[in-house]
Amino acid sequence: MKFSLYKIFTYLVVIIAYIVVIYKLATYDNYTDLWLHFSHNLSSHWFYLLICITLMPLNILSEAIKWKYAVADIEKISVRQAISATLKGQVGAIATPNKLGDFPTRAISLQPGNKTIGTIMGFISASTMTLVIIIVGLFTSSIYITEFHTNSINNQYLTLASIVCIATTIFIFSIPTIAKNINIDKISTPKIKNILNILSSLKTQQLISLSFLSFIRFCIFCTQLFVMLRFFDINITPWQATISIPTIYLLTTITPTIAISEAATRSSYAILILTPICNAAPTITLATTLLWCINCGFPTVIGSLLFNFNKKP
């Protein structure tokens, strides 16, 4: 029965993921422009595209290492297993709000008794990425506003980002304390006891390490967007990229989305933020869309195929 439910769940996740990808591709209207820009720049700017594509596996690897470290106290997994779980997580993330399906799908690869706590640790790990994006984004957005004397970033966005930043920080670093203050002896369910024991044993150093790994991945994200913009001949300097790209990710992060709309949301914010730097709205849309295909679409297809090789219920 468990095997059947597992199979039903995995196949359902894969089918939904393919529907989302197909819908995204079918409703995209700028294939002609995309191909013209792509073919024109491929001969002269191919190196930028090569860098972006090369960073994609490094992006996945950095997240896989973070996943391996996040569940290290629960279950010892290899880097190869972590990469496989990370790619499968892309399948679960693509059709869920703010990619909430990522970590339950990753946790499928863990031992039966570790799936729940693995999912929880995944959410904690993801929270460190949110924290990094918001902290860096708040810093760069303040410089961006001063640099370009623009009101394009509404104060309400910055206020919301600050609130989310404070709430996320409190959430992450108060988890061990909250878990320790719960009277475990009064809890009769062994699984809940195990979860509370693991959460109470979380160390500040471990949370800081997860945040550092998130920062590395965030730097990869920003670099990919920068070189993709350069591939499409958008003249943006490294300094302009440093203050604008994290700001784009900040606004995208605090906006509720699902993966299918993430490219469109990021494109809108990219146009908003980059307009004072360069007036190239259509090209910016093409750059962010192609980057979505590299970082989200392609790994989702690979992750869906990996489900066929998982024989463990």
Helices and strands as residue ranges (DSSP letters): H 2-26, H 31-70, H 79-93, H 102-107, G 112-114, H 115-148, H 155-180, G 184-186, H 190-200, H 204-231, H 238-253, H 259-274, H 281-292, I 293-297, H 298-306, G 307-309
